[in-house]
């Protein structure tokens, strides 16, 4: 759905990752009404941001800084990426984590945080064709920053006939915490 929604002129695409970011987006929608789709999760997600912390209104939040490599994701996958970062930290591997809640419009202030990196891994719970990772690539290309190595993680472009819960299906299709850790190490 990200690829389809990104192509609609004038439509903002927002994907909050926890209660705090959802509250921010709800207030934004009340104070700045416009054509906007908000991708909400079926179940409430664990908190990522402290309630009293000023929420970054630029369309993204830096959860942790990475000197050479950062994971960039949104919504539910931010939680898996955070778990991967915490496990990597125990192995003395520092990885940045950026949560983008404004998929469209793309947060332009984000680019200055990406230009010093050697590698970026985008993570999305969708097929890669035209989706979130493509948005990152497009915007880096527009700003001539494609010297950064980029790996996009997402679902394979196929129909799924397996049954199971969300976690099981993501784990079976290359988006487990272990898969994220392996991608960082590679």
Protein Blocks (a to p, Z undefined) as FASTA:
>chain_A
ZZmmmmpghiacdddfbfklmmmmmmmmmmmgcdddddddfbdcddfbdfklccdfehpa
cfbdcfkbccddehjllmmmmmmmmmmmmnopacdddddfblbacdfklmmmmmmpmbdc
dddfbdfehplmlmmmmmmmmnopambccddddddddddfbecdfklmmmmnopafklmm
mmmmZZ
